Amino acid sequence: MAEKRQTESITFRIEKSILDNLREVAKRQKITPNSLAGQILGSHLEWELSAAAAGWISMPKSFLVEFMKLVDEKEMERIISKLSKEMAKDMDLYMRGKHDVESWLSIIRARSARSGFELTEYGEGNTLELVIQHDMGKKWSRYFKTFYENVFYDLGIKADFDYTENTLAIKLDTAGGPVSNRKV
């Protein structure tokens, strides 16, 4: 059974055009304007508020896919291996206030959602598996694998990876303790 979240009521004064837009989007998504407003505020606080300052940028996916086709695979792996440890730690500390497995998993979840990637999680025994479908090509799968491999190694977590043209699977060994309190 899902845990009941505590809520409070509050009143905001917002422009009518924004409220009309909120109602229209909520209607299309078949949710209440209240639920949509909560999602928007949560998303802003979890990601948008600090992502740019932590080094994340938004770029058209099609540009990134074409650009990666021009990059030598070995050079890409060398660069991301060199940068990943500090880059991930900086992002994690700035956005979550700590650098550990839980905070990094929350970054992966939030980034996947903001990037339009499908993320599925499977938990069984001492294993947590994340499957990320990015639809950006094999070089991007290698990029993500190399990046996450270095981050989890730095965090002391045993991780196995598998990838295809458009999907990355990360299998984390949780035998040292739970890496996620999130129900999967």
LUMLUM-143260 format. One line per field, with one value per residue (C-alpha): residue in three letters; x, y, z; residue number from 1. Coordinates in steps of 0.25 Angstrom, whole numbers, plus 5000, padded with zeros to 4 digits. Example, Ala and Ser with C-alpha at 12.3 -4.5 7.8 and 13.67 -1.06 7.14 Angstrom:
rest = c(ALA / SER);
east = c(5049 / 5055);
north = c(4982 / 4996);
up = c(5031 / 5029);
nr = c(1 / 2);
***
This chain:
rest = c(MET / ALA / GLU / LYS / ARG / GLN / THR / GLU / SER / ILE / THR / PHE / ARG / ILE / GLU / LYS / SER / ILE / LEU / ASP / ASN / LEU / ARG / GLU / VAL / ALA / LYS / ARG / GLN / LYS / ILE / THR / PRO / ASN / SER / LEU / ALA / GLY / GLN / ILE / LEU / GLY / SER / HIS / LEU / GLU / TRP / GLU / LEU / SER / ALA / ALA / ALA / ALA / GLY / TRP / ILE / SER / MET / PRO / LYS / SER / PHE / LEU / VAL / GLU / PHE / MET / LYS / LEU / VAL / ASP / GLU / LYS / GLU / MET / GLU / ARG / ILE / ILE / SER / LYS / LEU / SER / LYS / GLU / MET / ALA / LYS / ASP / MET / ASP / LEU / TYR / MET / ARG / GLY / LYS / HIS / ASP / VAL / GLU / SER / TRP / LEU / SER / ILE / ILE / ARG / ALA / ARG / SER / ALA / ARG / SER / GLY / PHE / GLU / LEU / THR / GLU / TYR / GLY / GLU / GLY / ASN / THR / LEU / GLU / LEU / VAL / ILE / GLN / HIS / ASP / MET / GLY / LYS / LYS / TRP / SER / ARG / TYR / PHE / LYS / THR / PHE / TYR / GLU / ASN / VAL / PHE / TYR / ASP / LEU / GLY / ILE / LYS / ALA / ASP / PHE / ASP / TYR / THR / GLU / ASN / THR / LEU / ALA / ILE / LYS / LEU / ASP / THR / ALA / GLY / GLY / PRO / VAL / SER / ASN / ARG / LYS / VAL);
east = c(5000 / 5005 / 5009 / 4999 / 5007 / 5004 / 4998 / 4995 / 4986 / 4991 / 4986 / 4994 / 4990 / 4994 / 4991 / 4978 / 4985 / 4994 / 4983 / 4975 / 4987 / 4989 / 4975 / 4976 / 4989 / 4982 / 4970 / 4979 / 4986 / 4974 / 4978 / 4974 / 4980 / 4984 / 4992 / 4998 / 5002 / 5008 / 5016 / 5021 / 5026 / 5032 / 5039 / 5044 / 5049 / 5056 / 5062 / 5060 / 5064 / 5078 / 5081 / 5087 / 5096 / 5101 / 5105 / 5093 / 5088 / 5077 / 5080 / 5072 / 5073 / 5075 / 5087 / 5094 / 5091 / 5097 / 5109 / 5112 / 5113 / 5125 / 5133 / 5143 / 5138 / 5151 / 5153 / 5139 / 5142 / 5155 / 5149 / 5137 / 5145 / 5154 / 5143 / 5132 / 5137 / 5138 / 5126 / 5116 / 5121 / 5119 / 5105 / 5101 / 5107 / 5100 / 5087 / 5085 / 5095 / 5102 / 5109 / 5104 / 5097 / 5083 / 5086 / 5092 / 5080 / 5071 / 5079 / 5078 / 5063 / 5061 / 5070 / 5063 / 5050 / 5054 / 5061 / 5049 / 5056 / 5048 / 5053 / 5049 / 5054 / 5054 / 5057 / 5060 / 5068 / 5081 / 5079 / 5074 / 5073 / 5071 / 5067 / 5068 / 5063 / 5069 / 5067 / 5080 / 5089 / 5100 / 5111 / 5101 / 5099 / 5114 / 5115 / 5105 / 5111 / 5125 / 5120 / 5111 / 5121 / 5132 / 5122 / 5117 / 5131 / 5135 / 5123 / 5128 / 5116 / 5118 / 5110 / 5109 / 5105 / 5098 / 5094 / 5088 / 5086 / 5077 / 5076 / 5085 / 5083 / 5090 / 5090 / 5094 / 5098 / 5091 / 5097 / 5104 / 5091 / 5079 / 5083 / 5068 / 5057 / 5048 / 5038 / 5040);
north = c(5000 / 5014 / 5023 / 5034 / 5048 / 5059 / 5071 / 5085 / 5096 / 5109 / 5120 / 5127 / 5138 / 5136 / 5142 / 5138 / 5134 / 5125 / 5118 / 5116 / 5109 / 5101 / 5096 / 5093 / 5085 / 5078 / 5074 / 5068 / 5060 / 5056 / 5061 / 5072 / 5086 / 5084 / 5071 / 5078 / 5090 / 5081 / 5073 / 5087 / 5092 / 5079 / 5078 / 5092 / 5090 / 5077 / 5080 / 5094 / 5102 / 5097 / 5089 / 5100 / 5105 / 5090 / 5090 / 5084 / 5090 / 5088 / 5085 / 5079 / 5064 / 5063 / 5072 / 5064 / 5051 / 5057 / 5063 / 5050 / 5043 / 5052 / 5049 / 5037 / 5027 / 5025 / 5040 / 5041 / 5030 / 5036 / 5050 / 5045 / 5036 / 5048 / 5057 / 5048 / 5047 / 5062 / 5066 / 5056 / 5060 / 5075 / 5072 / 5064 / 5073 / 5085 / 5079 / 5070 / 5074 / 5061 / 5051 / 5037 / 5026 / 5031 / 5045 / 5040 / 5031 / 5043 / 5051 / 5039 / 5039 / 5054 / 5055 / 5043 / 5050 / 5064 / 5058 / 5050 / 5037 / 5025 / 5019 / 5006 / 5000 / 4986 / 4981 / 4967 / 4962 / 4970 / 4976 / 4989 / 4990 / 5003 / 5002 / 5015 / 5016 / 5029 / 5026 / 5034 / 5023 / 5014 / 5024 / 5031 / 5017 / 5016 / 5030 / 5028 / 5014 / 5020 / 5032 / 5024 / 5013 / 5023 / 5030 / 5017 / 5012 / 5025 / 5023 / 5009 / 5002 / 4989 / 4992 / 4983 / 4990 / 4985 / 4994 / 4994 / 5004 / 5012 / 5006 / 5005 / 4995 / 4997 / 4986 / 4990 / 4981 / 4985 / 4974 / 4985 / 4991 / 4997 / 5007 / 5011 / 5012 / 5014 / 5003 / 4997);
up = c(5000 / 4996 / 5008 / 5010 / 5008 / 5017 / 5011 / 5015 / 5008 / 5003 / 4995 / 4983 / 4975 / 4961 / 4947 / 4941 / 4928 / 4936 / 4943 / 4930 / 4924 / 4937 / 4936 / 4921 / 4923 / 4935 / 4927 / 4916 / 4926 / 4933 / 4946 / 4955 / 4954 / 4969 / 4965 / 4953 / 4962 / 4972 / 4961 / 4955 / 4969 / 4972 / 4959 / 4961 / 4975 / 4971 / 4958 / 4951 / 4963 / 4963 / 4951 / 4942 / 4954 / 4956 / 4941 / 4934 / 4921 / 4911 / 4897 / 4885 / 4886 / 4870 / 4871 / 4882 / 4874 / 4862 / 4869 / 4876 / 4863 / 4860 / 4873 / 4874 / 4883 / 4890 / 4892 / 4898 / 4908 / 4912 / 4914 / 4922 / 4930 / 4934 / 4937 / 4943 / 4957 / 4960 / 4951 / 4958 / 4972 / 4969 / 4963 / 4974 / 4985 / 4979 / 4976 / 4988 / 4998 / 4999 / 4990 / 4993 / 4985 / 4990 / 4985 / 4972 / 4969 / 4971 / 4961 / 4951 / 4953 / 4952 / 4940 / 4933 / 4935 / 4930 / 4918 / 4913 / 4916 / 4920 / 4934 / 4939 / 4952 / 4957 / 4971 / 4975 / 4987 / 4988 / 4974 / 4968 / 4953 / 4946 / 4931 / 4924 / 4910 / 4903 / 4888 / 4885 / 4879 / 4883 / 4886 / 4896 / 4902 / 4904 / 4909 / 4920 / 4923 / 4925 / 4933 / 4942 / 4944 / 4949 / 4958 / 4965 / 4966 / 4973 / 4982 / 4985 / 4979 / 4970 / 4957 / 4945 / 4932 / 4919 / 4907 / 4893 / 4883 / 4891 / 4905 / 4917 / 4928 / 4942 / 4952 / 4966 / 4977 / 4989 / 4998 / 5006 / 5010 / 5003 / 4992 / 4990 / 4999 / 4987 / 4984 / 4971);
nr = c(1 / 2 / 3 / 4 / 5 / 6 / 7 / 8 / 9 / 10 / 11 / 12 / 13 / 14 / 15 / 16 / 17 / 18 / 19 / 20 / 21 / 22 / 23 / 24 / 25 / 26 / 27 / 28 / 29 / 30 / 31 / 32 / 33 / 34 / 35 / 36 / 37 / 38 / 39 / 40 / 41 / 42 / 43 / 44 / 45 / 46 / 47 / 48 / 49 / 50 / 51 / 52 / 53 / 54 / 55 / 56 / 57 / 58 / 59 / 60 / 61 / 62 / 63 / 64 / 65 / 66 / 67 / 68 / 69 / 70 / 71 / 72 / 73 / 74 / 75 / 76 / 77 / 78 / 79 / 80 / 81 / 82 / 83 / 84 / 85 / 86 / 87 / 88 / 89 / 90 / 91 / 92 / 93 / 94 / 95 / 96 / 97 / 98 / 99 / 100 / 101 / 102 / 103 / 104 / 105 / 106 / 107 / 108 / 109 / 110 / 111 / 112 / 113 / 114 / 115 / 116 / 117 / 118 / 119 / 120 / 121 / 122 / 123 / 124 / 125 / 126 / 127 / 128 / 129 / 130 / 131 / 132 / 133 / 134 / 135 / 136 / 137 / 138 / 139 / 140 / 141 / 142 / 143 / 144 / 145 / 146 / 147 / 148 / 149 / 150 / 151 / 152 / 153 / 154 / 155 / 156 / 157 / 158 / 159 / 160 / 161 / 162 / 163 / 164 / 165 / 166 / 167 / 168 / 169 / 170 / 171 / 172 / 173 / 174 / 175 / 176 / 177 / 178 / 179 / 180 / 181 / 182 / 183 / 184);
***
